[in-house]
Amino acid sequence: MPPQPFAAWVQLRYAVGDFHRSAFDQALHNWSLEPIACGSGSASTLDFMFTAPPLMPISLTLCSIGFVICLALVDTRPPRLHPTQDYWRQVIESTAEMHLPKESVSCGVLHLGAEAESAVHCIAQAQRKGIAFWVLSQAPGIDSQVWTLLKGNKDDLTAVEFDSYDWETRGKPSFTSYAVRCKSYEVGRVQRRENYDFHDAAISCVRA
């Protein structure tokens, strides 16, 4: 038999198929020959086959982007501390200890709202005897812990003001401080307000 034209051979193979293949392989083979046998009617199918982007690189890229976003959202800072009032008292007492006069009499540590009567009596006795004394009083603070250390003797009176503001940036509960000279001291008052009582420091400095 003389050689047949290529198009006729394709049509014959397309129609008869390869009997040595499975039905699935034959169907796949026939589908791959469809554009050749049927002309340009299936050109869009070939275009899709050769122009569709590979899925693996896209998947890896999306996974990488998601991983970077997760890392950015994770807060690597240490957990925020929430010191209790008892802990703050320990901090202020250890901090104030560095400012206490030697061989002085303690007239008490007074929390906000505490009665100052016993501390006032202690100060009066120490001044009368010329003995050094100190009293530590908590003062009102908006967003920080505030304390006043009043110290002195018969002829001298000084206050050290402590404030814990912005302690988080210092890494642990702590205070900044500054000293002022006092001409006298005053006992705090309680201001009655609509929903609460506003307390001054039990004992504070009247600046010179």
C-alpha positions in Angstrom: 0.0 0.0 0.0 1.4 3.4 -0.9 2.0 5.9 1.9 -1.1 7.7 3.0 -1.3 11.5 3.6 -0.6 12.5 7.1 -4.0 13.9 7.8 -5.7 10.7 6.7 -3.4 8.7 8.9 -4.3 10.9 11.9 -7.9 10.5 11.2 -7.4 6.7 11.0 -5.6 6.6 14.3 -8.1 8.9 15.9 -11.0 6.7 14.8 -9.5 3.3 15.4 -7.3 4.0 18.4 -4.6 1.8 19.9 -6.1 -1.5 21.1 -3.0 -2.2 23.2 -3.8 0.7 25.6 -6.3 1.0 28.4 -9.5 2.9 27.8 -8.2 5.8 29.9 -4.9 6.0 28.1 -6.7 5.8 24.7 -9.0 8.6 25.7 -6.1 10.8 26.8 -4.3 10.0 23.6 -7.3 10.8 21.4 -7.8 14.1 23.3 -4.2 15.1 22.7 -4.6 14.5 18.9 -7.9 16.4 18.8 -6.4 19.7 17.8 -4.5 18.1 14.9 -7.4 16.1 13.6 -10.1 18.7 14.0 -8.1 21.8 13.0 -8.0 25.1 14.8 -11.3 24.7 16.6 -9.4 23.6 19.8 -6.6 26.1 19.7 -7.8 27.7 22.9 -7.3 24.3 24.7 -3.7 24.2 23.6 -3.2 27.9 24.5 -4.5 27.1 28.1 -2.1 24.1 28.3 1.0 26.1 27.4 0.1 29.4 29.0 -1.4 28.4 32.4 1.1 29.3 35.2 2.6 26.4 37.2 0.8 26.0 40.5 3.8 24.9 42.7 5.8 28.2 42.5 2.6 30.2 43.2 1.7 28.0 46.2 5.2 28.4 47.6 5.1 32.1 47.1 1.7 32.4 48.9 2.9 30.3 51.8 6.1 32.4 52.2 4.0 35.6 52.2 1.6 34.1 54.8 4.6 33.1 57.0 6.1 36.6 56.9 2.7 38.1 57.8 2.4 35.7 60.8 5.9 36.6 62.0 5.0 40.3 61.8 1.8 39.8 63.8 3.5 37.8 66.6 4.3 40.1 69.6 7.8 39.1 70.7 7.9 41.5 73.6 7.9 40.1 77.1 4.4 39.9 78.8 3.3 43.1 80.4 3.7 43.2 84.1 0.9 44.2 86.4 2.4 44.8 89.9 0.1 44.7 92.8 -0.2 47.4 95.5 1.8 45.2 97.9 4.5 44.8 95.4 4.6 48.6 94.8 4.9 49.1 98.5 8.0 46.8 98.6 9.5 48.8 95.7 8.9 52.2 97.2 10.2 51.2 100.7 13.4 49.7 99.2 13.9 52.8 97.0 13.2 55.3 99.9 15.6 53.5 102.1 18.5 54.9 100.1 17.3 58.4 101.1 16.8 58.0 104.8 18.9 60.0 107.2 21.2 58.0 109.5 20.0 57.1 112.9 16.5 58.5 112.2 13.1 57.7 113.7 10.5 56.2 111.5 7.1 57.9 111.8 5.4 55.5 109.5 4.5 54.5 105.9 1.1 55.9 105.1 -1.0 54.7 102.2 -3.5 57.0 100.5 -6.3 57.8 102.8 -4.5 56.7 106.0 -4.9 58.8 109.1 -1.9 61.0 109.8 -2.5 61.7 113.5 0.1 59.3 114.9 2.7 60.4 112.3 2.2 64.1 113.2 2.7 63.3 116.9 5.9 61.4 116.0 7.2 64.3 114.0 6.5 66.8 116.8 8.3 64.7 119.3 11.3 64.2 117.1 11.6 67.9 116.3 11.3 68.8 119.9 14.1 66.4 120.8 16.2 67.4 117.8 16.1 63.8 116.4 16.2 63.0 112.7 12.9 61.5 111.5 11.1 60.5 108.3 7.6 59.6 107.1 6.6 58.1 103.8 3.2 59.1 102.4 1.4 57.9 99.2 0.1 60.7 97.1 -2.6 60.6 94.4 -1.5 59.7 90.9 -3.3 59.6 87.6 -1.4 56.8 85.8 1.5 56.1 88.2 2.5 55.5 91.8 3.4 58.7 93.6 5.0 58.9 97.1 6.5 61.7 99.2 9.3 61.1 101.7 9.4 63.8 104.3 12.5 63.8 106.4 14.4 66.2 108.7 15.3 67.2 112.2 14.8 70.2 114.4 16.2 72.8 112.0 16.0 71.2 108.5 13.1 69.8 106.5 13.4 68.1 103.1 11.0 66.1 100.8 11.9 63.5 98.2 9.2 63.1 95.6 8.9 59.7 93.9 7.0 58.9 90.7 6.7 55.6 88.9 5.6 57.2 85.6 6.9 55.4 82.5 8.4 52.6 84.5 7.7 50.0 81.7 10.5 51.6 79.6 12.9 51.0 82.5 12.2 47.3 82.4 10.8 46.8 85.9 8.7 48.6 88.5 10.8 51.6 89.7 10.7 55.2 90.6 12.3 58.5 89.5 12.9 61.0 92.3 13.8 64.6 93.0 14.4 66.5 96.3 12.9 69.8 97.4 13.3 71.9 100.5 10.3 72.5 102.7 9.5 75.3 105.1 6.9 73.1 106.8 4.6 70.2 106.2 0.9 69.9 106.0 -1.6 67.2 106.7 -3.7 66.0 103.7 -7.4 66.6 103.4 -10.2 64.5 102.0 -12.2 66.1 99.2 -15.7 64.7 99.0 -16.8 64.3 95.4 -20.0 63.0 93.8 -18.8 59.4 93.2 -15.7 59.1 95.4 -13.5 60.7 97.9 -10.2 62.4 96.7 -7.4 62.0 99.2 -4.3 64.2 99.4 -1.1 62.7 100.6 -1.4 62.1 104.4 1.7 64.3 105.0 3.3 66.5 102.3 5.8 69.2 101.9 5.0 72.9 101.9 7.8 74.1 99.7 10.1 76.9 100.8 
